[in-house]
Amino acid sequence: MTNSPSTNSRAGHREWTALAVLMLPLLLVSMDVSVLYFAIPSISADLEPTGTQQLWIFDIYAFVLAGLLMTMGSLGDRIGRRKLLMIGATAFGAASVCAAYANSAEMLIAARALLGIGGATLMPTTMALVRNMFRDDKQRATAIGIWSGVMTGGIALGSVMSGILVEHFWWGSVFLVNLPAMALLLLLAPVLLPEFKDPKPGRFDFLSVPLSMAAVLPLVYGIKEIPSEGFEPLYVASIVVGLVFAALFVRRQRTVESPMISPALFRGRGFGPAVTLNLISAFAMMGSAYFTTQYLQAVLGKSALEAALWALAPTVFIGFAAPVATVLVQRGVHRGSVVTVGFLTSACGYGLLTLTGTDSLSTALGGAGVLASGAVIVGSQLTDLALGAAPAEKAGAASSLLETGQEFGGALGMAVLGSIGTAVYRHEIGDAPAEAKETLGGALAVARHLPGRAGDALLASAREAFTSGMHIAAVAGGVVLLGAAVLALRGLRGVAAPQQEDQREPELEEATA
C-alpha cells in the first residue's frame, strides 16, 4: 500500500523490536573491522600468506566496504531497503562460511572482499530503516543514539571476541559467529520490517558506480598507508588519482538527470555541516585509536588479549553518552550547543592523553573513554540531524554519505596524527639502529636481541619517544577538535532542536509484509 505517514506518528513495540533486529547486522559489520586482530597469527600458521597477502587479508574488507557504501545506499532507495538488507545478510552469511573454511590466502582475501560487499549493503540500510520507522523526532533521536552506541561498541567488542574464540576454537570460528545472527535477521526481517523505497527513483546511473569507487578506494588506500610507510610516491599518487576521480564524480552528480547522490541533499537544513563535522569527529576518534592500541601493548607490555579487554573499559562511558545527549536536546537544549560540548569533551580526552607517562594505564584509558564519549555525542546528534534534514526517500543515500565521510575521517585521522607521532618518535629516539628508528615495534624487536642493559636502554628510550609522539599528536588532535567546536557552534546556530524542526516528508512507498 502507499501512504503519506505523518512525521508525528509514534513508533510502537513492533518498531522497537525491529530496531533490536537491525542491531544484529550492524554489530557484526562493525565487529568485522577488528575481528582479525587475534586470529591473524593462527591464520598465518595455517595458510602461510606472504606479507602482502596478510595486509590484504586485513584491509580488503574496509576498502570494499568504503568503496561501495554510496552505491549500496542509493540502490536500497531504489529496490527497497528491506530487500537489500536481506540480500546483504545472505551474502554476508555465505561469505562468512567461505572465510571460515578458506584453504588458501587467496580464498580468504576473496571471502573478505565479499564480506565487504555484504557489509556495504547492511550499514546504510540499517540507518535508513531507522529513519523510516521512527518518524517521531524524539523517538528517532533515541533510536539513532542506540545505533551509534552499537556501532562504536562493536568495533571494541570484535577484537575481544576474536581473542576468546581463537583461544577455545580455531580461527574460522571468528567468521562463523556471524551465521546465527544473520539467520535470525533473515527469519524476522520479513515479519517485523516494513519495506521502504523511493516511489520515483529515476534511472540508475551505472557510470557513477565505478566513478565513486575510483574516488574512494585510492584515497582511502593512500591515506591509510602513509602513517606506516611514509609519503612514498605510490601513496601520494594514489591520493591524487582519488581526488581527480572525486572531482569527476561530483561533476557527474551535478549534471546527470538521476544522480546516485543528489545534490539536493545538501540543500537540507544542516545536512552539509553534519557530514563535515561528523568526518572531523571520526578523524579524532580513529586518530586516538592509532596510539592507544599501541600504547597498551608496546609501551605497557600488555598481551594482545589483555589490551583488548582493557580497551573495553572506556565503553562504560560510551554507553551513557548518546542517551544523555538525546535527553538534553529533547528537553530544549540547542542541538548545536550539545554538539559543541561533545567536541569539547573529546578535546578534554586528548588533554588527558597528553598527561600519560610510560606507565599510566588509568590515565590512558580515561582519556580514551572521555574522547570516545564526546565522539558518540557528536555522532549521534549529527546523524539524527543529517537524516532528519534528508528527504525520507533519499535516506539510504544520505546515510551512505555520512558513513563514507566517517571512513575518510578515520583514515585521515590515522594518517595525519600518526605521521605527527611518527615524526616526533624518530626525532626523540636519537641514535639507534635504523629498524628501531622506524617504529616502536621495530625498536622492541631490536631490543630483544641486544644484551642486558643495552636492550633495556633502547626499550626505555623507544617507549619515551613513542609517548612523546603521542603527546604532540594529542595536542594537534585537541586543536582540531577545538576548531570543530567553534564550527559547530556557528554552523549549527540556525538548526533547531528535533521537536522544533519542520520536517515535511514527501510521499514514500511503504509495502508491508
C-alpha positions in Angstrom: 0.0 0.0 0.0 1.0 3.6 -0.5 0.5 6.3 2.1 2.0 9.5 3.4 2.8 9.0 7.0 2.7 11.8 9.5 6.0 12.9 10.9 4.5 12.8 14.3 3.3 9.2 14.2 4.9 7.4 17.1 6.6 4.0 16.9 5.2 1.2 18.9 6.5 -2.2 20.2 6.8 -3.5 16.7 9.2 -0.8 15.6 11.4 -1.1 18.8 11.6 -4.8 18.3 12.5 -4.3 14.7 15.3 -1.9 15.9 16.7 -4.7 18.1 16.7 -7.0 15.0 18.5 -4.3 12.9 21.2 -4.0 15.6 22.3 -7.6 14.8 23.8 -6.9 11.3 25.2 -3.5 12.5 27.0 -5.1 15.4 28.5 -7.8 13.2 29.6 -5.5 10.4 31.3 -3.2 13.0 32.9 -6.2 14.7 34.4 -7.4 11.4 36.6 -4.3 11.3 38.6 -5.6 14.2 37.8 -9.3 14.4 41.1 -10.5 12.9 43.3 -8.8 15.5 43.9 -12.1 17.4 43.1 -14.5 14.6 45.9 -13.5 12.2 48.7 -15.5 13.9 46.7 -18.7 13.6 45.8 -17.8 10.0 49.4 -17.1 9.2 50.5 -20.5 10.6 47.7 -22.3 8.7 47.6 -20.6 5.4 51.1 -19.2 5.3 50.3 -15.9 3.5 53.0 -13.6 2.2 53.4 -10.2 3.9 51.5 -8.5 1.1 48.7 -11.1 1.3 48.5 -10.7 5.1 48.0 -6.9 4.6 45.2 -7.6 2.1 43.5 -10.0 4.4 43.3 -7.2 7.0 42.5 -4.3 4.7 40.4 -5.6 1.8 37.2 -5.7 3.9 37.4 -2.0 4.8 38.4 -1.0 1.3 35.5 -2.7 -0.4 33.1 -1.5 2.3 34.1 2.1 1.9 34.1 1.9 -1.9 30.6 0.6 -2.2 28.7 2.5 0.6 27.3 5.2 -1.7 26.4 2.7 -4.4 24.5 0.4 -1.9 22.8 3.3 -0.2 21.4 4.6 -3.5 20.5 1.0 -4.6 18.5 0.5 -1.4 16.5 3.6 -2.1 15.6 2.2 -5.5 14.9 -1.5 -5.0 13.7 -1.4 -1.4 15.7 -1.2 1.9 14.4 -4.4 3.4 15.1 -6.3 0.2 18.6 -5.0 0.0 19.1 -5.8 3.8 18.1 -9.4 3.2 20.2 -9.8 0.1 23.2 -8.3 2.1 22.6 -10.6 5.0 22.5 -13.6 2.8 25.8 -12.5 1.1 27.4 -11.8 4.4 26.5 -15.2 5.8 27.7 -17.0 2.7 30.9 -15.0 2.7 31.4 -15.8 6.4 31.3 -19.6 5.6 33.8 -19.1 2.7 36.1 -17.2 5.0 35.9 -19.7 7.9 36.8 -22.7 5.6 39.2 -20.9 3.3 42.1 -23.2 2.5 44.4 -20.6 0.9 45.3 -16.9 1.5 43.8 -16.0 -1.9 40.5 -17.6 -1.0 40.4 -15.8 2.4 41.1 -12.5 0.7 38.3 -13.1 -1.8 35.9 -14.0 1.1 36.9 -10.9 3.0 36.1 -8.8 -0.1 32.6 -10.5 -0.3 32.2 -9.7 3.4 32.9 -6.0 2.5 30.2 -6.1 -0.2 27.7 -7.5 2.2 28.7 -5.0 4.9 28.3 -2.1 2.4 24.6 -3.2 1.9 23.9 -3.5 5.6 25.3 -0.3 7.1 23.4 2.4 5.2 20.3 0.2 5.0 20.0 -0.2 8.8 20.4 3.5 9.3 17.9 4.4 6.5 15.4 1.9 8.0 15.7 3.6 11.4 15.0 6.9 9.7 11.8 5.5 8.1 10.5 3.5 11.1 10.9 6.3 13.6 9.1 9.4 12.3 8.6 11.0 15.6 11.6 13.3 16.1 12.2 12.3 19.8 12.0 8.6 19.1 14.2 8.8 16.1 16.8 10.6 18.1 16.8 7.9 20.7 17.0 5.1 18.1 19.9 6.8 16.4 21.7 7.2 19.7 21.3 3.4 20.2 22.6 2.9 16.6 25.7 5.0 17.3 26.4 3.2 20.5 26.2 -0.3 19.0 28.4 0.8 16.1 31.1 2.1 18.3 30.9 -0.8 20.8 31.0 -3.4 18.1 34.5 -2.3 16.9 35.8 -2.7 20.5 34.0 -6.0 21.0 35.3 -7.5 17.8 38.9 -7.8 19.0 37.9 -9.3 22.3 35.5 -11.8 20.7 38.2 -12.9 18.3 40.7 -13.5 21.2 38.2 -15.6 23.1 37.1 -17.7 20.1 40.6 -18.3 18.8 41.7 -19.4 22.3 39.0 -22.0 22.6 38.3 -22.9 18.9 40.1 -22.4 15.5 40.5 -19.2 13.6 37.5 -19.8 11.3 35.1 -19.5 14.3 35.6 -15.7 14.2 33.6 -15.8 11.0 31.1 -18.5 11.8 29.8 -16.4 14.8 28.0 -14.3 12.1 25.7 -17.1 11.0 23.2 -17.3 13.8 22.6 -13.6 13.8 22.2 -13.4 10.0 19.8 -16.4 10.1 17.8 -14.7 12.8 17.7 -11.5 10.7 16.5 -13.3 7.6 13.8 -15.0 9.7 12.5 -11.9 11.4 13.0 -9.1 8.8 10.0 -10.1 6.6 7.8 -10.1 9.7 9.0 -7.0 11.6 10.5 -4.7 9.0 8.3 -2.8 6.5 9.6 -2.2 3.0 10.6 1.4 2.0 11.7 2.7 -1.3 11.7 5.8 -3.4 8.5 5.8 -5.5 10.1 7.9 -8.2 13.8 7.0 -8.2 14.7 7.6 -11.8 17.1 5.6 -13.9 20.1 4.1 -12.0 23.3 5.8 -13.1 25.7 2.9 -13.7 28.6 5.2 -14.6 28.5 6.7 -11.1 29.4 3.3 -9.6 32.9 3.0 -11.0 33.5 6.7 -10.5 32.6 6.5 -6.8 34.9 3.5 -6.3 37.7 5.1 -8.3 37.4 8.1 -6.0 37.1 6.4 -2.6 39.4 3.4 -2.9 42.6 5.2 -4.0 42.0 7.9 -1.4 41.4 5.5 1.5 44.4 3.3 0.4 46.8 6.2 0.2 45.7 7.8 3.4 45.8 4.6 5.4 49.3 3.6 4.2 51.1 6.9 4.8 51.3 6.6 8.6 53.2 3.4 8.5 55.1 3.7 5.2 55.6 7.5 4.9 55.0 9.8 2.0 56.0 7.3 -0.7 55.3 8.4 -4.4 52.8 5.5 -4.8 50.7 6.6 -1.9 50.8 10.3 -2.9 49.9 9.3 -6.5 47.0 7.2 -5.1 45.6 10.2 -3.3 45.9 12.4 -6.3 44.2 9.9 -8.5 41.4 9.6 -5.9 40.9 13.3 -5.8 40.7 13.5 -9.6 38.0 10.9 -9.8 36.2 12.5 -6.8 36.0 15.7 -8.8 34.6 13.7 -11.8 32.1 12.0 -9.5 30.9 15.3 -8.1 30.6 16.8 -11.6 28.6 13.7 -12.7 26.2 14.1 -9.8 25.6 17.7 -10.6 24.9 17.1 -14.3 23.2 13.7 -14.7 19.4 13.5 -14.6 19.2 10.9 -11.9 22.3 11.1 -9.7 23.5 8.5 -7.3 23.9 11.2 -4.6 21.5 14.0 -5.2 23.0 17.5 -4.7 19.6 18.4 -3.3 20.6 16.6 -0.1 22.9 19.5 0.7 20.0 21.9 0.5 18.5 20.2 3.6 19.0 22.4 6.6 22.1 21.3 8.5 22.9 18.3 6.2 26.2 19.7 4.8 27.6 20.8 8.2 26.5 17.5 9.8 28.5 15.5 7.2 31.6 17.7 7.6 31.5 17.8 11.4 30.9 14.0 11.5 34.0 13.5 9.4 36.1 15.6 11.9 34.8 13.5 14.8 35.8 10.3 13.1 39.2 11.9 12.4 39.7 12.4 16.2 38.3 9.0 17.2 40.5 6.9 14.9 43.5 9.1 15.3 43.5 8.4 19.0 42.9 4.7 18.5 46.1 4.6 16.4 48.1 5.5 19.6 46.1 3.9 22.4 46.2 0.4 21.0 50.0 0.6 20.5 50.4 2.2 23.9 48.6 -0.6 25.7 50.7 -3.3 24.0 54.1 -1.9 23.2 54.5 0.7 26.0 52.7 -1.0 28.9 53.6 -4.5 27.7 50.1 -6.0 27.7 49.3 -9.0 25.7 47.0 -8.6 22.7 44.1 -10.1 24.6 44.8 -8.1 27.8 45.0 -4.9 25.7 41.6 -5.7 24.1 40.0 -6.4 27.4 41.3 -3.2 28.9 40.1 -1.4 25.8 36.6 -2.4 26.7 36.8 -0.2 29.9 36.1 3.1 28.0 32.8 1.7 26.6 31.3 2.2 30.1 31.4 6.0 29.4 30.2 5.5 25.8 27.1 3.7 27.0 25.8 6.8 28.7 27.0 9.5 26.3 24.4 9.2 23.5 21.3 8.8 25.7 22.3 11.8 27.9 22.9 13.9 24.8 19.5 12.9 23.4 17.7 13.7 26.6 19.3 17.2 26.7 18.2 18.0 23.2 14.7 16.7 23.7 14.4 18.9 26.8 15.2 22.0 24.8 19.0 22.4 24.9 20.1 23.6 21.5 21.5 20.8 19.3 24.4 23.0 18.3 25.3 23.5 21.9 25.2 19.8 22.6 27.4 19.0 19.6 29.8 21.7 20.7 30.0 20.2 24.2 30.7 16.8 22.5 33.7 18.2 20.7 35.0 19.9 23.8 34.6 16.7 25.7 36.7 14.9 23.1 39.3 17.6 23.3 39.5 17.0 27.0 40.1 13.4 26.3 43.1 14.4 24.2 44.2 16.6 27.0 44.3 13.6 29.3 46.4 11.7 26.8 49.0 14.5 27.0 49.4 13.6 30.7 50.3 9.9 30.1 53.7 8.6 31.0 55.2 5.3 30.2 53.2 3.6 33.0 49.8 5.4 33.0 47.1 2.8 32.3 44.3 4.6 34.1 45.1 8.0 32.5 45.3 6.5 29.0 42.0 4.6 29.5 40.3 7.6 31.0 41.5 9.8 28.1 40.2 7.3 25.6 36.9 7.0 27.3 36.3 10.7 27.6 37.3 11.2 23.9 35.1 8.4 22.7 32.1 9.7 24.8 32.4 13.0 23.1 32.6 11.4 19.7 29.5 9.4 20.4 27.6 12.5 21.5 28.7 14.3 18.3 28.0 11.3 16.0 24.5 10.5 17.4 23.3 14.2 17.2 24.8 14.8 13.7 23.4 11.6 12.3 20.0 12.5 13.6 20.3 16.0 12.1 21.5 14.7 8.7 18.8 12.1 8.4 16.1 14.4 9.6 17.2 17.0 7.0 17.2 14.5 4.1 14.1 13.5 2.3 12.8 10.2 3.5 13.0 8.6 0.1 16.8 9.5 0.0 17.6 8.2 3.5 19.8 5.4 2.1 21.9 7.8 0.0 22.1 10.2 2.9 23.3 7.6 5.4 25.8 6.2 2.9 27.3 9.6 2.5 27.6 10.0 6.3 29.3 6.7 6.6 31.7 7.3 3.7 32.6 10.5 5.4 33.4 8.6 8.5 35.6 6.2 6.6 37.5 9.2 5.2 37.7 10.9 8.5 39.0 7.8 10.3 41.7 7.1 7.6 42.7 10.8 7.6 43.0 10.9 11.4 45.3 7.9 11.5 47.4 9.4 8.6 47.8 12.9 10.0 48.1 12.2 13.7 50.0 9.0 13.0 52.5 10.9 10.8 52.9 13.6 13.5 53.6 10.9 16.2 56.0 9.0 14.0 58.0 12.2 13.2 58.3 13.0 16.9 59.2 9.4 17.7 62.0 9.4 15.1 63.4 12.7 16.4 63.2 11.8 20.1 64.7 8.3 19.9 68.1 9.8 18.8 70.9 7.5 17.9 69.5 4.0 17.4 69.6 1.2 14.9 67.8 2.0 11.7 65.0 -0.5 12.3 64.4 0.9 15.8 64.1 4.4 14.5 61.3 3.5 12.1 58.6 2.3 14.6 58.2 1.3 18.2 57.6 -2.3 17.1 60.9 -2.3 15.3 62.6 -1.0 18.5 61.1 -3.7 20.5 62.3 -6.3 18.1 65.9 -4.9 18.1 65.9 -4.6 21.9 65.2 -8.3 22.3 68.5 -9.1 20.5 70.6 -6.7 22.4 72.5 -7.8 25.6 71.4 -6.7 29.0 71.4 -3.0 29.7 71.8 -2.0 26.0 68.4 -3.7 25.3 66.8 -2.2 28.4 68.1 1.3 27.5 66.8 1.1 23.9 63.4 -0.2 25.1 63.1 2.7 27.6 64.2 5.3 25.1 61.7 3.9 22.5 58.8 4.0 24.9 59.6 7.5 26.0 59.9 8.6 22.4 56.5 7.0 21.4 54.8 8.6 24.4 56.2 12.0 23.5 54.9 11.5 19.9 51.5 10.6 21.3 51.6 13.8 23.4 52.2 16.0 20.4 49.7 14.2 18.3 47.1 14.6 21.1 47.8 18.4 21.2 47.2 18.5 17.4 44.0 16.4 17.7 42.8 18.7 20.5 43.4 21.8 18.4 41.4 20.2 15.6 38.5 19.4 18.0 38.5 22.9 19.4 38.2 24.3 15.9 35.4 21.9 15.2 33.6 23.1 18.4 33.7 26.6 17.1 32.4 25.4 13.7 29.6 23.5 15.3 28.6 26.5 17.4 28.5 28.8 14.4 27.4 26.3 11.7 24.5 24.8 13.6 23.2 28.0 15.1 20.2 28.1 12.8 19.3 24.4 13.4 16.6 23.9 15.9 16.1 21.1 18.4 14.3 18.0 16.9 10.9 18.8 18.3 11.0 22.2 16.7 12.2 21.1 13.3 9.8 21.4 10.4 10.3 18.1 8.5 7.7 17.5 5.8 8.4 14.1 4.4 7.4 13.5 0.8 5.2 10.6 -0.1 7.0 7.4 0.4 6.0 3.9 -0.9 5.6 1.6 2.1 4.9 -2.0 1.2 4.3 -4.0 4.4 5.0 -7.7 4.7 
